[in-house]
Amino acid sequence: MAEKRRVFTAEFREGAARIVTETGKSIPEVAQDLGINEPTSAAPAPCPSGAGRRW
């Protein structure tokens, strides 16, 4: 039987993106710190600057 996928809120993704931008850590480092895999963390999240871009 397949594993149930975890769902991360927009707030969680924004927080993860903020950690990357504020600490200078790489996405893989932050993903490991948060206990998630890199492809999950690389999903588009709103740009912290609020400019409407996704990264």
N, C-alpha and C positions, 0 to 999 in steps of 0.2 A: 504494500500500500504506500502511496506517495505521501511525503511529508506535507503538512499544512504550511502554506507560505505565511510568513510574518508580514504584517502590514505596518508601515511606519507613517506616522502622521507628518503633515507638512511642517509642523512645529519641530519635530524631531530632526527632519532633514535640514531645516533652516539652522537649527542649533549645530548640527554636524558641520555644515558649511561655514558657520561662524567660527568654529574651533579651527578649521583649516586656515581661514584667512587671518585670524588673530594670533595664532601660535606659530604659523609658518610650517607646521607639520604637513607631510604629504597626505593625500587621500588614503593610501593604504595604511599609513601609521594611525590615522584617526579611526579608520574602520576597524583596525585590530583593537584599539583602545576601547571602542564601543561594542566590540563583540559581534560585528557584522562582517560579511565578506565584501571585498572591493566592488564587484559588479553592482551589488545592491546600493552601495554608497555613491556610485558613479551615476545613479539615476538623476535625471534633471531635477534641480531644486531652484527655487527663485533666487535670483542674485541678491545677496544681502544689502546691496546699495539701494535696492528698490527701483532700479532703472528699468525693470521689466524684462531684462535679459535672463536667459537660463544658462547655467554652466554646469 
